[in-house]
Amino acid sequence: MKTSSAVCFSVALANTRAFDDNSGYPRPILLPRVDKIVVDKSRRRLTLMGRQRVVRSYRISLGENGRTPAGRYVIAGRNPKSPFHLALRLSRQAPSAPGHAGGTLQLHGTPDWLGPLGAALHGSDWTTGSIAVANDAIEEIWNLVTDGTPVVIRP
């Protein structure tokens, strides 16, 4: 009985940890805590930062006609039932931008109803003023950031 539990334990470790090639012992995979999100509109990139280092970077789609406003925001909530797969609501830290007073700005995936065709939207500006990433990217971002994380959107 002890042998089978040891096998289960090592299988569980194999699924959650990387193996050191030299020793064969598992070592933890450590990701730095994400403490800031930076969106660079001109480069169409969203970058997750942790301790002033890049944790992950993603290609983004923006609002049509440049409607995604620059500024400082925070992650203010989550919508797991969004029609855009998953959505993180952004709230302004500073007074509203003149062209985006009172609007709802979100970081979200592609429309669920499009299924695999949603991949055709990547890189095009199709949202109504929000920021969109691929569905696998929004799932990863959802798990790596916490509510209250600062978001900087640069022109």
Backbone as JSON Lines, residues from 0, in Angstrom:
{"i":0,"aa":"M","n":[0.82,-1.2,0.0],"ca":[0.0,0.0,0.0],"c":[0.87,1.27,0.0]}
{"i":1,"aa":"K","n":[1.98,1.25,0.7],"ca":[2.85,2.42,0.74],"c":[3.43,2.71,-0.65]}
{"i":2,"aa":"T","n":[3.7,1.69,-1.42],"ca":[4.27,1.88,-2.75],"c":[3.3,2.61,-3.66]}
{"i":3,"aa":"S","n":[2.03,2.23,-3.65],"ca":[1.05,2.87,-4.53],"c":[0.85,4.34,-4.16]}
{"i":4,"aa":"S","n":[0.86,4.67,-2.88],"ca":[0.7,6.08,-2.51],"c":[1.93,6.89,-2.92]}
{"i":5,"aa":"A","n":[3.11,6.27,-2.87],"ca":[4.32,6.97,-3.3],"c":[4.28,7.23,-4.8]}
{"i":6,"aa":"V","n":[3.76,6.27,-5.55],"ca":[3.64,6.45,-7.0],"c":[2.65,7.57,-7.29]}
{"i":7,"aa":"C","n":[1.52,7.6,-6.62],"ca":[0.53,8.66,-6.81],"c":[1.13,10.02,-6.47]}
{"i":8,"aa":"F","n":[1.9,10.07,-5.39],"ca":[2.52,11.32,-4.98],"c":[3.5,11.81,-6.04]}
{"i":9,"aa":"S","n":[4.32,10.91,-6.6],"ca":[5.29,11.33,-7.6],"c":[4.6,11.72,-8.9]}
{"i":10,"aa":"V","n":[3.49,11.08,-9.24],"ca":[2.73,11.46,-10.43],"c":[2.15,12.85,-10.22]}
{"i":11,"aa":"A","n":[1.64,13.11,-9.03],"ca":[1.1,14.44,-8.73],"c":[2.19,15.49,-8.85]}
{"i":12,"aa":"L","n":[3.39,15.2,-8.36],"ca":[4.5,16.13,-8.48],"c":[4.88,16.34,-9.94]}
{"i":13,"aa":"A","n":[4.86,15.28,-10.72],"ca":[5.22,15.4,-12.13],"c":[4.26,16.32,-12.88]}
{"i":14,"aa":"N","n":[3.01,16.35,-12.45],"ca":[2.03,17.21,-13.11],"c":[2.12,18.66,-12.69]}
{"i":15,"aa":"T","n":[2.79,18.96,-11.58],"ca":[2.81,20.33,-11.08],"c":[4.2,20.94,-11.0]}
{"i":16,"aa":"R","n":[5.23,20.18,-11.25],"ca":[6.58,20.69,-11.09],"c":[7.46,20.27,-12.27]}
{"i":17,"aa":"A","n":[8.47,21.04,-12.52],"ca":[9.44,20.7,-13.55],"c":[10.52,19.82,-12.92]}
{"i":18,"aa":"F","n":[11.1,18.96,-13.72],"ca":[12.16,18.1,-13.2],"c":[13.52,18.68,-13.56]}
{"i":19,"aa":"D","n":[14.42,18.65,-12.59],"ca":[15.79,19.09,-12.81],"c":[16.48,17.99,-13.59]}
{"i":20,"aa":"D","n":[16.99,18.3,-14.78],"ca":[17.6,17.29,-15.64],"c":[18.83,16.63,-15.0]}
{"i":21,"aa":"N","n":[19.52,17.35,-14.15],"ca":[20.74,16.82,-13.57],"c":[20.5,15.85,-12.43]}
{"i":22,"aa":"S","n":[19.53,16.12,-11.58],"ca":[19.35,15.28,-10.4],"c":[18.11,14.39,-10.46]}
{"i":23,"aa":"G","n":[17.15,14.72,-11.31],"ca":[15.93,13.93,-11.39],"c":[14.91,14.29,-10.32]}
{"i":24,"aa":"Y","n":[15.24,15.21,-9.42],"ca":[14.32,15.61,-8.38],"c":[13.46,16.78,-8.86]}
{"i":25,"aa":"P","n":[12.22,16.81,-8.44],"ca":[11.37,17.92,-8.88],"c":[11.77,19.22,-8.22]}
{"i":26,"aa":"R","n":[11.63,20.31,-8.96],"ca":[11.83,21.64,-8.4],"c":[10.58,22.45,-8.72]}
{"i":27,"aa":"P","n":[10.17,23.32,-7.86],"ca":[8.95,24.08,-8.11],"c":[9.1,25.04,-9.28]}
{"i":28,"aa":"I","n":[8.02,25.2,-10.02],"ca":[7.99,26.21,-11.07],"c":[7.46,27.47,-10.41]}
{"i":29,"aa":"L","n":[8.28,28.48,-10.37],"ca":[7.9,29.7,-9.68],"c":[7.65,30.81,-10.68]}
{"i":30,"aa":"L","n":[6.48,31.41,-10.6],"ca":[6.17,32.59,-11.39],"c":[6.12,33.76,-10.43]}
{"i":31,"aa":"P","n":[6.77,34.85,-10.75],"ca":[6.68,36.01,-9.87],"c":[5.24,36.51,-9.81]}
{"i":32,"aa":"R","n":[4.86,37.05,-8.69],"ca":[3.54,37.63,-8.53],"c":[3.4,38.77,-9.53]}
{"i":33,"aa":"V","n":[2.28,38.82,-10.24],"ca":[2.04,39.91,-11.18],"c":[1.6,41.13,-10.37]}
{"i":34,"aa":"D","n":[2.38,42.21,-10.48],"ca":[2.04,43.41,-9.71],"c":[1.67,44.59,-10.6]}
{"i":35,"aa":"K","n":[1.69,44.39,-11.94],"ca":[1.29,45.47,-12.85],"c":[1.03,44.89,-14.24]}
{"i":36,"aa":"I","n":[0.06,45.48,-14.93],"ca":[-0.21,45.15,-16.32],"c":[0.07,46.4,-17.14]}
{"i":37,"aa":"V","n":[0.84,46.24,-18.22],"ca":[1.15,47.36,-19.1],"c":[0.61,47.04,-20.49]}
{"i":38,"aa":"V","n":[-0.21,47.94,-21.02],"ca":[-0.75,47.81,-22.36],"c":[-0.11,48.87,-23.22]}
{"i":39,"aa":"D","n":[0.54,48.45,-24.29],"ca":[1.16,49.37,-25.24],"c":[0.32,49.33,-26.51]}
{"i":40,"aa":"K","n":[-0.55,50.35,-26.67],"ca":[-1.47,50.37,-27.81],"c":[-0.73,50.4,-29.14]}
{"i":41,"aa":"S","n":[0.34,51.16,-29.25],"ca":[1.04,51.3,-30.53],"c":[1.69,49.98,-30.96]}
{"i":42,"aa":"R","n":[2.12,49.17,-30.02],"ca":[2.74,47.87,-30.34],"c":[1.74,46.73,-30.31]}
{"i":43,"aa":"R","n":[0.51,47.0,-29.85],"ca":[-0.54,45.98,-29.71],"c":[-0.06,44.84,-28.81]}
{"i":44,"aa":"R","n":[0.48,45.2,-27.61],"ca":[1.0,44.22,-26.66],"c":[0.47,44.51,-25.26]}
{"i":45,"aa":"L","n":[0.15,43.44,-24.55],"ca":[-0.18,43.5,-23.13],"c":[0.91,42.71,-22.41]}
{"i":46,"aa":"T","n":[1.51,43.32,-21.39],"ca":[2.6,42.68,-20.67],"c":[2.26,42.6,-19.19]}
{"i":47,"aa":"L","n":[2.42,41.41,-18.64],"ca":[2.26,41.2,-17.2],"c":[3.64,41.38,-16.57]}
{"i":48,"aa":"M","n":[3.72,42.26,-15.58],"ca":[4.98,42.56,-14.92],"c":[4.96,42.05,-13.48]}
{"i":49,"aa":"G","n":[6.09,41.57,-13.01],"ca":[6.26,41.15,-11.63],"c":[7.66,41.53,-11.18]}
{"i":50,"aa":"R","n":[7.75,42.34,-10.15],"ca":[9.05,42.81,-9.65],"c":[9.88,43.46,-10.76]}
{"i":51,"aa":"Q","n":[9.23,44.27,-11.57],"ca":[9.84,45.02,-12.66],"c":[10.43,44.12,-13.76]}
{"i":52,"aa":"R","n":[9.93,42.9,-13.86],"ca":[10.35,41.98,-14.91],"c":[9.13,41.48,-15.66]}
{"i":53,"aa":"V","n":[9.34,41.14,-16.91],"ca":[8.25,40.62,-17.73],"c":[7.94,39.19,-17.3]}
{"i":54,"aa":"V","n":[6.68,38.94,-16.95],"ca":[6.23,37.6,-16.59],"c":[5.65,36.92,-17.83]}
{"i":55,"aa":"R","n":[4.78,37.63,-18.55],"ca":[4.16,37.14,-19.79],"c":[3.85,38.33,-20.67]}
{"i":56,"aa":"S","n":[3.73,38.08,-21.98],"ca":[3.36,39.13,-22.92],"c":[2.4,38.53,-23.95]}
{"i":57,"aa":"Y","n":[1.41,39.31,-24.35],"ca":[0.37,38.83,-25.26],"c":[0.07,39.84,-26.35]}
{"i":58,"aa":"R","n":[-0.33,39.36,-27.5],"ca":[-0.81,40.2,-28.59],"c":[-2.26,40.57,-28.29]}
{"i":59,"aa":"I","n":[-2.63,41.82,-28.58],"ca":[-3.97,42.29,-28.24],"c":[-4.7,42.87,-29.45]}
{"i":60,"aa":"S","n":[-6.01,42.97,-29.3],"ca":[-6.87,43.72,-30.21],"c":[-7.45,44.87,-29.4]}
{"i":61,"aa":"L","n":[-7.68,46.0,-30.06],"ca":[-8.18,47.18,-29.37],"c":[-9.53,47.61,-29.93]}
{"i":62,"aa":"G","n":[-10.03,48.72,-29.39],"ca":[-11.29,49.28,-29.86],"c":[-11.17,49.88,-31.25]}
{"i":63,"aa":"E","n":[-12.26,49.81,-31.99],"ca":[-12.3,50.39,-33.33],"c":[-12.04,51.89,-33.26]}
{"i":64,"aa":"N","n":[-11.37,52.42,-34.28],"ca":[-11.08,53.86,-34.4],"c":[-10.33,54.42,-33.2]}
{"i":65,"aa":"G","n":[-9.48,53.62,-32.58],"ca":[-8.67,54.1,-31.46],"c":[-9.47,54.44,-30.21]}
{"i":66,"aa":"R","n":[-10.6,53.79,-30.01],"ca":[-11.48,54.12,-28.9],"c":[-11.01,53.62,-27.54]}
{"i":67,"aa":"T","n":[-10.0,52.79,-27.5],"ca":[-9.49,52.33,-26.2],"c":[-8.66,53.46,-25.6]}
{"i":68,"aa":"P","n":[-9.1,54.02,-24.46],"ca":[-8.41,55.18,-23.9],"c":[-7.15,54.82,-23.12]}
{"i":69,"aa":"A","n":[-6.15,55.68,-23.24],"ca":[-4.93,55.53,-22.45],"c":[-5.23,56.02,-21.03]}
{"i":70,"aa":"G","n":[-4.4,55.6,-20.09],"ca":[-4.57,56.06,-18.71],"c":[-4.19,55.01,-17.71]}
{"i":71,"aa":"R","n":[-4.48,55.31,-16.44],"ca":[-4.17,54.4,-15.33],"c":[-5.47,53.82,-14.79]}
{"i":72,"aa":"Y","n":[-5.46,52.49,-14.64],"ca":[-6.63,51.76,-14.2],"c":[-6.23,50.74,-13.13]}
{"i":73,"aa":"V","n":[-7.22,50.06,-12.58],"ca":[-7.0,48.9,-11.72],"c":[-7.99,47.82,-12.13]}
{"i":74,"aa":"I","n":[-7.64,46.57,-11.85],"ca":[-8.58,45.47,-12.06],"c":[-9.64,45.63,-10.97]}
{"i":75,"aa":"A","n":[-10.88,45.91,-11.39],"ca":[-11.93,46.23,-10.42],"c":[-12.95,45.11,-10.25]}
{"i":76,"aa":"G","n":[-12.84,44.05,-11.0],"ca":[-13.8,42.95,-10.87],"c":[-13.65,41.96,-12.01]}
{"i":77,"aa":"R","n":[-14.42,40.87,-11.89],"ca":[-14.35,39.77,-12.86],"c":[-15.74,39.36,-13.29]}
{"i":78,"aa":"N","n":[-15.83,38.95,-14.55],"ca":[-17.09,38.43,-15.07],"c":[-16.83,37.07,-15.72]}
{"i":79,"aa":"P","n":[-17.06,35.98,-14.95],"ca":[-16.83,34.65,-15.51],"c":[-17.89,34.25,-16.53]}
{"i":80,"aa":"K","n":[-19.01,34.98,-16.59],"ca":[-20.09,34.65,-17.52],"c":[-20.16,35.63,-18.68]}
{"i":81,"aa":"S","n":[-19.06,36.28,-18.97],"ca":[-19.01,37.25,-20.07],"c":[-19.25,36.56,-21.4]}
{"i":82,"aa":"P","n":[-19.93,37.24,-22.33],"ca":[-20.08,36.66,-23.68],"c":[-18.74,36.63,-24.42]}
{"i":83,"aa":"F","n":[-17.72,37.26,-23.85],"ca":[-16.38,37.28,-24.42],"c":[-15.46,36.35,-23.64]}
{"i":84,"aa":"H","n":[-15.92,35.15,-23.37],"ca":[-15.21,34.08,-22.67],"c":[-15.04,34.43,-21.19]}
{"i":85,"aa":"L","n":[-14.1,35.27,-20.84],"ca":[-13.92,35.79,-19.48],"c":[-13.62,37.27,-19.62]}
{"i":86,"aa":"A","n":[-13.97,38.05,-18.61],"ca":[-13.68,39.49,-18.69],"c":[-13.23,40.01,-17.33]}
{"i":87,"aa":"L","n":[-12.22,40.86,-17.37],"ca":[-11.75,41.59,-16.19],"c":[-12.17,43.04,-16.38]}
{"i":88,"aa":"R","n":[-12.91,43.58,-15.41],"ca":[-13.37,44.97,-15.5],"c":[-12.27,45.91,-15.02]}
{"i":89,"aa":"L","n":[-12.04,46.98,-15.77],"ca":[-11.03,47.97,-15.41],"c":[-11.73,49.23,-14.94]}
{"i":90,"aa":"S","n":[-11.19,49.82,-13.88],"ca":[-11.73,51.06,-13.33],"c":[-10.62,52.09,-13.31]}
{"i":91,"aa":"R","n":[-10.94,53.33,-13.67],"ca":[-9.94,54.41,-13.73],"c":[-9.44,54.79,-12.35]}
{"i":92,"aa":"Q","n":[-8.14,55.06,-12.27],"ca":[-7.54,55.58,-11.04],"c":[-7.6,57.1,-11.03]}
{"i":93,"aa":"A","n":[-7.63,57.71,-12.21],"ca":[-7.64,59.17,-12.34],"c":[-8.97,59.6,-12.95]}
{"i":94,"aa":"P","n":[-9.27,60.89,-12.99],"ca":[-10.52,61.33,-13.62],"c":[-10.65,60.8,-15.04]}
{"i":95,"aa":"S","n":[-11.89,60.6,-15.46],"ca":[-12.18,60.01,-16.77],"c":[-11.6,60.81,-17.92]}
{"i":96,"aa":"A","n":[-11.2,60.11,-18.94],"ca":[-10.71,60.74,-20.16],"c":[-11.89,61.38,-20.87]}
{"i":97,"aa":"P","n":[-11.7,62.51,-21.55],"ca":[-12.79,63.2,-22.2],"c":[-13.56,62.34,-23.19]}
{"i":98,"aa":"G","n":[-12.86,61.47,-23.91],"ca":[-13.53,60.66,-24.92],"c":[-14.12,59.37,-24.4]}
{"i":99,"aa":"H","n":[-14.0,59.11,-23.1],"ca":[-14.47,57.83,-22.57],"c":[-15.11,58.02,-21.19]}
{"i":100,"aa":"A","n":[-15.93,59.03,-21.07],"ca":[-16.55,59.31,-19.77],"c":[-17.62,58.28,-19.46]}
{"i":101,"aa":"G","n":[-17.46,57.59,-18.35],"ca":[-18.49,56.68,-17.86],"c":[-18.6,55.35,-18.58]}
{"i":102,"aa":"G","n":[-17.76,55.07,-19.57],"ca":[-17.85,53.81,-20.3],"c":[-17.28,52.66,-19.49]}
{"i":103,"aa":"T","n":[-17.58,51.44,-19.93],"ca":[-17.03,50.28,-19.26],"c":[-15.88,49.75,-20.08]}
{"i":104,"aa":"L","n":[-14.73,49.7,-19.47],"ca":[-13.52,49.21,-20.13],"c":[-13.22,47.84,-19.55]}
{"i":105,"aa":"Q","n":[-12.96,46.88,-20.44],"ca":[-12.7,45.51,-20.0],"c":[-11.5,44.93,-20.74]}
{"i":106,"aa":"L","n":[-10.9,43.95,-20.11],"ca":[-9.91,43.09,-20.73],"c":[-10.61,41.75,-20.87]}
{"i":107,"aa":"H","n":[-10.76,41.27,-22.11],"ca":[-11.57,40.07,-22.31],"c":[-11.04,39.2,-23.44]}
{"i":108,"aa":"G","n":[-11.65,38.02,-23.59],"ca":[-11.32,37.1,-24.67],"c":[-12.17,37.38,-25.89]}
{"i":109,"aa":"T","n":[-12.28,36.4,-26.77],"ca":[-13.09,36.55,-27.98],"c":[-14.49,36.02,-27.72]}
{"i":110,"aa":"P","n":[-15.47,36.4,-28.55],"ca":[-16.84,35.94,-28.32],"c":[-16.95,34.42,-28.33]}
{"i":111,"aa":"D","n":[-17.59,33.87,-27.3],"ca":[-17.74,32.42,-27.19],"c":[-18.5,31.84,-28.38]}
{"i":112,"aa":"W","n":[-19.48,32.56,-28.88],"ca":[-20.31,32.02,-29.97],"c":[-19.53,31.83,-31.26]}
{"i":113,"aa":"L","n":[-18.36,32.47,-31.39],"ca":[-17.54,32.29,-32.59],"c":[-16.76,30.98,-32.59]}
{"i":114,"aa":"G","n":[-16.59,30.4,-31.4],"ca":[-15.82,29.17,-31.3],"c":[-14.41,29.35,-31.85]}
{"i":115,"aa":"P","n":[-13.9,28.37,-32.61],"ca":[-12.54,28.48,-33.14],"c":[-12.36,29.6,-34.16]}
{"i":116,"aa":"L","n":[-13.46,30.11,-34.72],"ca":[-13.36,31.22,-35.68],"c":[-12.91,32.52,-34.99]}
{"i":117,"aa":"G","n":[-12.98,32.57,-33.67],"ca":[-12.55,33.74,-32.92],"c":[-11.08,34.07,-33.15]}
{"i":118,"aa":"A","n":[-10.3,33.07,-33.54],"ca":[-8.88,33.3,-33.82],"c":[-8.68,34.29,-34.96]}
{"i":119,"aa":"A","n":[-9.67,34.41,-35.85],"ca":[-9.57,35.34,-36.98],"c":[-9.58,36.8,-36.51]}
{"i":120,"aa":"L","n":[-10.06,37.06,-35.29],"ca":[-10.13,38.43,-34.77],"c":[-8.8,38.93,-34.22]}
{"i":121,"aa":"H","n":[-7.88,38.03,-33.9],"ca":[-6.63,38.42,-33.25],"c":[-5.83,39.39,-34.11]}
{"i":122,"aa":"G","n":[-5.47,40.49,-33.49],"ca":[-4.67,41.5,-34.16],"c":[-5.48,42.57,-34.87]}
{"i":123,"aa":"S","n":[-6.79,42.36,-35.03],"ca":[-7.63,43.39,-35.65],"c":[-8.33,44.17,-34.55]}
{"i":124,"aa":"D","n":[-8.67,45.42,-34.82],"ca":[-9.35,46.25,-33.82],"c":[-10.86,46.09,-33.98]}
{"i":125,"aa":"W","n":[-11.45,45.26,-33.14],"ca":[-12.85,44.92,-33.29],"c":[-13.69,45.2,-32.04]}
{"i":126,"aa":"T","n":[-13.07,45.47,-30.9],"ca":[-13.86,45.66,-29.68],"c":[-14.49,47.05,-29.67]}
{"i":127,"aa":"T","n":[-15.36,47.28,-28.72],"ca":[-16.0,48.6,-28.61],"c":[-15.3,49.43,-27.54]}
{"i":128,"aa":"G","n":[-13.99,49.55,-27.64],"ca":[-13.23,50.37,-26.71],"c":[-12.53,49.59,-25.63]}
{"i":129,"aa":"S","n":[-12.58,48.28,-25.67],"ca":[-11.93,47.46,-24.67],"c":[-10.62,46.89,-25.21]}
{"i":130,"aa":"I","n":[-10.07,45.91,-24.49],"ca":[-8.84,45.24,-24.87],"c":[-9.15,43.75,-24.95]}
{"i":131,"aa":"A","n":[-8.84,43.12,-26.08],"ca":[-9.15,41.7,-26.25],"c":[-7.87,40.91,-26.49]}
{"i":132,"aa":"V","n":[-7.86,39.7,-25.95],"ca":[-6.77,38.75,-26.16],"c":[-7.4,37.41,-26.54]}
{"i":133,"aa":"A","n":[-6.58,36.46,-26.94],"ca":[-7.06,35.11,-27.25],"c":[-7.65,34.48,-25.98]}
{"i":134,"aa":"N","n":[-8.55,33.53,-26.15],"ca":[-9.21,32.92,-25.0],"c":[-8.23,32.19,-24.08]}
{"i":135,"aa":"D","n":[-7.22,31.52,-24.63],"ca":[-6.25,30.87,-23.76],"c":[-5.43,31.9,-22.98]}
{"i":136,"aa":"A","n":[-5.21,33.07,-23.59],"ca":[-4.47,34.14,-22.9],"c":[-5.3,34.73,-21.77]}
{"i":137,"aa":"I","n":[-6.6,34.98,-21.99],"ca":[-7.42,35.56,-20.91],"c":[-7.54,34.57,-19.75]}
{"i":138,"aa":"E","n":[-7.55,33.28,-20.04],"ca":[-7.59,32.29,-18.96],"c":[-6.32,32.37,-18.12]}
{"i":139,"aa":"E","n":[-5.19,32.51,-18.78],"ca":[-3.92,32.62,-18.06],"c":[-3.86,33.93,-17.27]}
{"i":140,"aa":"I","n":[-4.25,35.03,-17.88],"ca":[-4.24,36.33,-17.2],"c":[-5.18,36.29,-16.0]}
{"i":141,"aa":"W","n":[-6.36,35.73,-16.17],"ca":[-7.37,35.59,-15.11],"c":[-6.75,34.92,-13.89]}
{"i":142,"aa":"N","n":[-5.94,33.89,-14.12],"ca":[-5.34,33.14,-13.02],"c":[-4.1,33.8,-12.42]}
{"i":143,"aa":"L","n":[-3.45,34.7,-13.16],"ca":[-2.21,35.3,-12.68],"c":[-2.39,36.66,-12.0]}
{"i":144,"aa":"V","n":[-3.5,37.35,-12.26],"ca":[-3.67,38.68,-11.66],"c":[-4.76,38.65,-10.59]}
{"i":145,"aa":"T","n":[-4.65,39.58,-9.67],"ca":[-5.65,39.7,-8.62],"c":[-6.41,41.02,-8.8]}
{"i":146,"aa":"D","n":[-7.58,41.1,-8.2],"ca":[-8.31,42.36,-8.2],"c":[-7.46,43.42,-7.51]}
{"i":147,"aa":"G","n":[-7.47,44.63,-8.05],"ca":[-6.66,45.71,-7.5],"c":[-5.32,45.87,-8.21]}
{"i":148,"aa":"T","n":[-4.98,44.95,-9.1],"ca":[-3.72,45.06,-9.85],"c":[-3.75,46.32,-10.72]}
{"i":149,"aa":"P","n":[-2.72,47.17,-10.66],"ca":[-2.69,48.36,-11.51],"c":[-2.53,48.0,-12.99]}
{"i":150,"aa":"V","n":[-3.18,48.78,-13.84],"ca":[-3.11,48.62,-15.3],"c":[-2.75,49.97,-15.9]}
{"i":151,"aa":"V","n":[-1.7,50.01,-16.69],"ca":[-1.29,51.23,-17.38],"c":[-1.5,51.01,-18.86]}
{"i":152,"aa":"I","n":[-2.33,51.87,-19.48],"ca":[-2.54,51.8,-20.92],"c":[-1.82,52.98,-21.54]}
{"i":153,"aa":"R","n":[-0.82,52.66,-22.36],"ca":[0.01,53.69,-23.01],"c":[-0.47,53.89,-24.44]}
{"i":154,"aa":"P","n":[-0.37,55.14,-24.95],"ca":[-0.81,55.39,-26.34],"c":[-0.02,54.58,-27.36]}
